[in-house]
């Protein structure tokens, strides 16, 4: 019997990318004599992974206004999250991750192609 995952509240159901695609990569670009250094504190020693959103809940409930504050993400969006967040769920041999909306760090979007140079 097929099942449908329906997240509650501010929860998000994601499909993590396979481990071989999810190892962190760091892209630094140096131009001419510019040197870039990034200092990461020891307390931030964790990996950032990517996943595609499968379903989102209605959002957080605002008790003063008596309505839901919708989540800013939708199914199909690709997001990045820390590896120590969320709960892993396996259904029908498929792995899913349940996150809260506050655990998502960024939404990954494709940039539009650069315009052709004017002649």
Backbone bond lengths (Angstrom), bond angles and torsions (degrees), N, CA, C in turn:
res aa  C-N    CA-C-N  psi(-1)  N-CA   C-N-CA  omega(-1)  CA-C   N-CA-C  phi
1 X - - - 1.454 - - 1.532 108.31 -
2 X 1.343 118.72 123.94 1.470 120.52 178.27 1.528 110.73 -69.10
3 X 1.313 114.63 142.16 1.456 120.59 179.92 1.512 109.94 -116.15
4 X 1.313 115.80 151.39 1.453 122.27 177.95 1.523 107.93 -118.04
5 X 1.322 116.62 127.64 1.467 120.63 178.29 1.525 108.73 -88.99
6 X 1.318 116.54 119.72 1.461 122.39 179.48 1.525 107.91 -116.85
7 X 1.340 117.99 104.70 1.468 119.84 -178.99 1.524 111.16 -71.55
8 X 1.312 115.21 149.19 1.457 121.52 179.30 1.522 109.91 -106.12
9 X 1.331 116.09 152.10 1.464 121.17 175.73 1.515 112.68 58.76
10 X 1.330 115.30 -131.24 1.466 120.51 -177.19 1.523 111.95 -95.84
11 X 1.336 117.77 28.79 1.461 122.37 -179.12 1.535 110.55 -88.65
12 X 1.344 114.26 152.65 1.460 122.65 179.05 1.524 107.27 -131.49
13 X 1.332 117.54 133.22 1.454 122.13 174.96 1.523 107.18 -100.32
14 X 1.345 116.72 124.65 1.465 122.66 -177.66 1.510 110.34 -122.86
15 X 1.317 114.93 156.45 1.466 122.82 172.45 1.519 106.01 -109.70
16 X 1.352 118.17 104.76 1.469 119.64 -178.91 1.521 111.23 -63.53
17 X 1.314 116.43 146.74 1.460 120.39 174.52 1.522 108.13 -69.98
18 X 1.335 117.61 154.69 1.470 119.85 180.00 1.528 111.29 -56.31
19 X 1.340 116.92 151.30 1.471 120.19 -176.24 1.520 113.84 -54.70
20 X 1.325 118.24 -37.27 1.463 118.82 -178.24 1.522 111.96 -66.84
21 X 1.335 118.23 -22.66 1.464 121.86 177.32 1.518 111.42 -94.10
22 X 1.315 117.64 -7.23 1.466 121.19 -170.89 1.513 114.11 -106.27
23 X 1.331 118.74 3.69 1.450 118.33 176.60 1.505 109.80 -72.69
24 X 1.315 117.57 139.57 1.464 119.69 -175.08 1.521 112.01 -64.79
25 X 1.290 114.39 138.72 1.460 120.19 174.90 1.509 107.64 -123.25
26 X 1.303 115.35 142.55 1.452 120.35 -179.01 1.514 107.64 -119.59
27 X 1.298 117.21 118.74 1.456 122.01 -178.92 1.525 108.66 -108.76
28 X 1.301 116.45 111.94 1.457 121.44 176.45 1.513 108.13 -115.08
29 X 1.302 116.02 132.87 1.452 120.38 178.90 1.515 108.42 -114.55
30 X 1.310 115.78 130.07 1.457 120.82 177.63 1.518 108.50 -114.81
31 X 1.293 115.97 132.47 1.462 120.87 179.32 1.525 108.65 -118.10
32 X 1.313 115.75 127.40 1.467 122.93 178.21 1.526 109.67 54.19
33 X 1.339 118.00 -118.00 1.457 122.35 -175.50 1.528 113.04 -100.09
34 X 1.322 117.61 11.60 1.464 120.23 -176.85 1.522 109.20 -83.75
35 X 1.307 116.09 129.86 1.459 121.18 177.74 1.527 107.31 -118.06
36 X 1.332 115.60 131.20 1.459 120.51 -178.22 1.521 108.38 -111.83
37 X 1.306 117.11 131.53 1.464 121.74 176.80 1.525 107.83 -127.53
38 X 1.319 115.44 135.57 1.456 120.57 177.92 1.520 107.36 -116.47
39 X 1.316 116.42 124.91 1.457 120.68 178.33 1.524 108.01 -103.53
40 X 1.309 116.32 120.99 1.455 122.10 -179.35 1.519 108.19 -111.68
41 X 1.331 118.04 123.25 1.463 119.46 179.43 1.527 111.46 -65.49
42 X 1.335 116.35 153.63 1.466 120.51 -179.12 1.516 111.57 -60.10
43 X 1.321 117.66 -31.65 1.463 120.13 -179.29 1.518 112.13 -67.43
44 X 1.317 117.91 -17.10 1.467 121.50 -179.86 1.519 111.17 -100.38
45 X 1.319 116.64 26.01 1.458 120.95 -177.28 1.529 109.49 -80.79
46 X 1.313 116.55 75.88 1.453 121.30 176.77 1.523 108.83 -145.61
47 X 1.299 115.17 160.43 1.456 120.59 -177.38 1.527 110.61 -93.71
48 X 1.308 114.75 154.48 1.456 121.61 176.60 1.524 107.03 -110.07
49 X 1.331 116.84 127.36 1.459 122.18 -179.07 1.518 110.22 -115.00
50 X 1.331 115.57 165.24 1.462 121.50 178.78 1.518 109.95 -118.43
51 X 1.330 114.87 149.71 1.457 121.49 177.58 1.522 108.73 -151.08
52 X 1.333 114.55 157.76 1.472 120.14 175.25 1.519 108.23 -101.72
53 X 1.310 116.09 134.68 1.462 120.97 -178.51 1.526 109.73 -75.39
54 X 1.340 115.22 132.70 1.454 122.09 179.11 1.533 110.61 -101.20
55 X 1.344 116.09 -41.43 1.466 120.67 -178.85 1.527 109.30 -153.58
56 X 1.323 116.16 151.80 1.465 121.28 176.99 1.529 109.46 -128.62
57 X 1.325 115.01 148.23 1.458 120.29 177.01 1.520 110.79 -79.68
58 X 1.332 117.01 -179.52 1.464 120.45 -178.21 1.523 113.85 -70.68
59 X 1.320 118.62 -18.31 1.462 121.77 -179.64 1.510 111.75 116.23
60 X 1.322 115.49 -173.87 1.465 121.49 178.45 1.520 109.38 -81.10
61 X 1.318 116.24 143.83 1.459 120.19 -179.71 1.519 109.78 -92.18
62 X 1.332 116.04 125.07 1.462 122.59 176.52 1.524 107.47 -92.39
63 X 1.326 116.35 107.79 1.467 120.21 -175.77 1.528 112.83 -69.84
64 X 1.323 117.83 -27.60 1.466 119.66 178.92 1.519 111.25 -70.79
65 X 1.347 115.96 -44.42 1.471 120.33 -178.47 1.527 112.45 -89.79
66 X 1.329 116.49 -8.40 1.465 123.09 178.87 1.529 112.41 58.07
67 X 1.349 115.67 43.77 1.463 119.45 176.74 1.526 109.52 -153.48
68 X 1.328 115.40 164.45 1.462 121.51 179.31 1.524 110.94 -83.01
69 X 1.334 115.56 142.90 1.463 121.79 171.40 1.525 105.39 -96.87
70 X 1.335 118.22 110.17 1.467 119.45 -172.93 1.523 113.54 -64.37
71 X 1.323 114.26 152.29 1.466 121.88 176.53 1.524 107.80 -76.92
72 X 1.325 116.80 142.49 1.463 121.88 -175.33 1.524 113.07 -83.65
73 X 1.312 117.98 9.26 1.457 122.56 -178.52 1.514 109.82 -116.70
74 X 1.332 115.53 161.45 1.466 120.29 179.44 1.525 109.35 -139.63
75 X 1.329 117.79 161.16 1.461 119.76 177.21 1.532 110.99 -56.58
76 X 1.330 114.62 138.81 1.459 120.44 -178.03 1.521 112.80 100.38
77 X 1.329 118.29 -20.70 1.466 121.01 177.63 1.529 109.68 -68.39
78 X 1.319 116.09 147.28 1.465 121.98 174.93 1.522 106.97 -105.00
79 X 1.338 115.79 129.76 1.454 121.18 -176.63 1.525 110.67 -127.42
80 X 1.323 115.80 161.72 1.462 121.97 174.09 1.526 108.15 -115.56
81 X 1.352 115.30 142.25 1.454 121.19 -177.06 1.530 109.00 -146.48
82 X 1.331 118.86 155.22 1.464 121.23 176.64 1.528 110.21 -71.53
83 X 1.328 116.21 147.71 1.465 120.26 -176.70 1.523 113.62 -67.01
84 X 1.314 118.31 -16.38 1.462 119.87 -177.88 1.529 112.84 -95.39
85 X 1.305 117.70 14.45 1.469 121.28 -179.49 1.529 110.08 -112.85
86 X 1.301 115.79 154.80 1.452 121.54 173.55 1.520 114.09 88.94
87 X 1.326 113.83 172.53 1.455 123.33 179.62 1.524 107.31 -124.66
88 X 1.339 116.31 130.48 1.462 120.67 179.38 1.519 109.24 -87.37
89 X 1.321 115.91 136.63 1.453 122.85 -179.12 1.519 107.57 -131.80
90 X 1.339 117.85 131.17 1.462 121.62 178.41 1.525 107.77 -113.07
91 X 1.338 115.10 121.77 1.464 121.79 178.01 1.515 108.48 -134.24
92 X 1.336 116.51 131.18 1.470 121.60 179.32 1.523 111.34 51.69
93 X 1.340 116.46 41.64 1.461 124.05 179.52 1.530 113.35 63.40
94 X 1.321 118.23 15.70 1.463 123.92 175.97 1.524 107.98 -109.51
95 X 1.337 116.12 137.67 1.457 120.82 179.75 1.524 110.05 -97.13
96 X 1.321 116.23 130.82 1.459 122.85 177.30 1.523 108.56 -124.82
97 X 1.300 115.52 159.05 1.454 121.61 177.79 1.526 107.61 -126.19
98 X 1.315 116.41 130.88 1.460 121.03 177.88 1.525 107.66 -106.87
99 X 1.332 115.28 117.29 1.464 122.53 -178.68 1.523 109.41 -117.33
100 X 1.310 116.11 159.14 1.461 120.55 165.96 1.519 107.08 -89.69
101 X 1.323 116.89 153.90 1.471 119.63 -177.35 1.528 112.19 -59.71
102 X 1.334 117.73 -29.59 1.468 120.06 -179.65 1.529 112.56 -74.37
103 X 1.343 118.07 -14.22 1.463 121.49 178.62 1.522 112.09 -80.33
104 X 1.314 117.76 -16.69 1.462 121.37 -179.76 1.521 108.36 -77.50
105 X 1.333 115.60 127.95 1.465 119.91 -179.15 1.519 111.97 -84.48
106 X 1.334 116.56 -50.15 1.465 120.58 -178.20 1.518 110.38 -149.19
107 X 1.312 114.72 157.68 1.455 122.71 171.02 1.522 106.41 -99.63
108 X 1.329 116.97 131.13 1.462 121.61 -177.72 1.524 108.02 -94.54
109 X 1.325 115.96 123.16 1.469 120.63 179.77 1.514 109.81 -121.81
110 X 1.317 115.83 148.46 1.458 120.94 174.14 1.527 108.40 -77.39
111 X 1.307 115.66 134.07 1.465 119.62 176.03 1.519 109.11 -79.70
112 X 1.319 117.78 143.82 1.467 119.27 176.13 1.516 109.64 -65.68
113 X 1.326 117.79 151.83 1.465 119.13 179.12 1.506 111.40 -61.40
114 X 1.326 115.20 147.04 1.470 120.51 179.73 1.531 108.91 -67.31
115 X 1.339 117.13 141.93 1.464 119.15 179.71 1.525 110.29 -66.63
116 X 1.309 115.01 149.19 1.470 120.21 178.97 1.519 109.36 -67.36
117 X 1.333 117.42 141.73 1.465 119.40 179.98 1.534 110.91 -64.54
118 X 1.320 114.89 142.12 1.479 120.19 179.52 1.526 109.79 -72.78
119 X 1.283 114.90 141.90 1.475 119.24 -179.92 1.503 111.37 -93.53
